[in-house]
Amino acid sequence: MSVTTRQGLIDYCLRALGHPMIQINVDESQLEDRVDEALDYFRLYHYDGIEKVYLKHRMTNSTLDIITNNSSDFVIGKKLTGNDSGATALVSYMVGGDSMPSDVIWVRDVEGTFTSGETVSTDDGVTAVLAENPLTLGDIDNRFLPLSDWIYGVNRVIPFTAAGTSRSMFDLQYQLRLHDLYDLTSTSLIYYKMMMNHLALLDFELNAKPDFRFNRLNNRLYIDISWQAGLVKPGEYIIVECYRALNPADAPKMYGEPWLKRYLEALIKRQWGTNLKKFSGMQLPGGIVIDGNALYNEAIQEQKDLEDEIMAKSAPLEFLVG
């Protein structure tokens, strides 16, 4: 019978340990904890535990919530100042034709902290009254992108600009194909290949790729660029090449993976042995003696063997960056 659910995986492992013929002295909450432990280890080290994906993220403005509902009165690019706090920001826009909501002012380059209920104004006399806890920082002012808990590593951020990436009739690649590659049966690809390598070198030297930093424990992708230089605009998309942990809800066959079933079985046996260790040496009716230590040691060895097996098959360390 195929295992495709969390409970099905638990039931399979309990049967493998002798249930229902033998009472498995492990609590339901302990079983759930061991499943989580097994899944975490599977995602961290098993080659099928993660998948390579390309995620898009739309850059967001910071926002100021207002109660006067007159955001359309503020001119884009104007400096906005809090009358009480002295905090400042620039009125911004959203790329793509999005209109600013009436109860929110899109801003960027925030300096200072706006206070609840204060009045903000621009030098041309436009004012608005802020709501409670009005400021929400966006990506541009945060200087990082929030990523999902499922992201385990980031390989690269797709460059914002790159030489030779356009496809207009004035583009160098277009002209090369138009004049030199019209007949592939009589034209050598050597020249084209040399030119593409040359373009790639120019792109590498002249268009610096954005450096980035990522740690999956805080879910923040820091991109080391000059955010205030206008390189990234609100509403534009950034593509992130990353490795995402496999979600059993999307891939239920994960529960039936042979290694995972054997590993969870060893973890449940370890928990069973831990629960029985304090009764070691106790004699039951019929002369049976409880030996929790032996059960625990057997489980520990099985767990170690399975971890050694998966480490021998895991990807090299440079497989994940960030």
Secondary structure, 3 states (H helix, E strand, C coil): CCCCCHHHHHHHHHHHCCCCCCCCCCCHHHHHHHHHHHHHHHHHHCCCCEEEEEEEEECCCEEEEECCCCHHHCCCCCEEEECCCCCEEEECCCCCCCCCCCCEEEEEEEECCCCCCCEEEECCCCEEEEEEEEEECCHHHHCEEECCCCEEEEEEECCCCCCCCCCCCCCHHHHHHHHHCCCCCCCCCHHHHHHHHHHHHHHHHHCCCCEEEEECCCCEEEEECCHHHCCCCCCCEEEEEEEEECCCCCCHHHHHCHHHHHHHHHHHHHHHHHHHHHHCCCECCCCCECCHHHHHHHHHHHHHHHHHHHHHHCCCHHHCCC
